[in-house]
Amino acid sequence: MKNKLKAFCTTIGIDCVGIAPIGPYIELGTTLAKRLALHQHTEFDEQDLAKRIDPSLTLPNVKSIIVCLFPYYIGNCQTANLPKYTYATDYHKVTISKLTQIAHYLKSLLKDFEHQAFADTGPLVDRYLAYLAGLGFYGLNSQLINDKYGSYFFVGYLLNNYPFEPDRPLARTCLKCGRCLAACPGKIIQGDFTIDPRGCKSYLTQKKGNLSDYEINILKKSQLVFGCDICQDVCPHNQNAQQTKIAEFRTNLVHKLDYEELAAMSNKEFTRRYGNHAFSWRGKKILLRNLEYCSDLEKPE
């Protein structure tokens, strides 16, 4: 059945598939508890620690977790002020659609098949599941790295009630060259495979409310007005990353936002034009704020 699963996945453009065990993940729980104690977390993290380490609290009869990588790299655009992962159609929609296709296929083969699909919005730690499923190894910047696609991929997973045999994690890490530590705008990479996300530029571009002068200075360190690619772009494991074969990540591309054009848009027009891209989720106001800081623009009266 596992071979059939992987064969089907290749027909819909997914060539990195593994099976993670169902936990509970005690070692991960210890790490997360330490981060909470040090306040090294953001409001985007699941607050219920038990849900982050025990899949059965989400799907009570879970027997295995199907984990898939969704590569998105299509090359570099030197004039972009948006991160690579947002160029194309919102990855949440693409990954959930493909995970649903996988679930429908398995339902055609397995009686009483049950599942829940997640992509960046579930309670579990996506990268940790992909690590357990043998799909990559950790970098100092806490990114998961795959030999074929570098760290330019999304992770999606299917909790399900079929006992697929788990895969094994890879017994290796990144080269530990330190380039990501030196290049990080917020200097949040700790050097021990952990980060303090509170100073991450990607987080700050999505943070609501007023930013401190310290946070604004971090935003100004690159032209990206949403997210941040810096620690990935300098990583040697990404220098020969293969481009994605997933068609949805190669079309409907937006690389750059213009301040005056965005400011003139109504919220309705903004949603119509950009609502199908991941960078739109915080709305026009936050993007305008970031454009002002990252481009040293004066806010019009």
Secondary structure, DSSP 8 states (H G I E B T S, - for coil): -HHHHHHHHHHTT---EEEE-----HHHHHHHHHHHHTT---TTS-S-HHHHH-GGGTSTT--EEEEEEEE------TT--S-GGGSSS-HHHHHHHHHHHHHHHHHHHSTT--EEEESSSSSS-HHHHHHHTTS-EE-TTS-EEBTTTBT-EEEEEEEESS--------S-------HHHHH-TT--B-SSS-B-GGG-HHHHTT--S---HHHHHHHTTSS-SSS--HHHHT-GGGTT------GGGSSS------HHHHHHS-HHHHHHHHTTSGGGTT-HHHHHHHHHHHTT-----
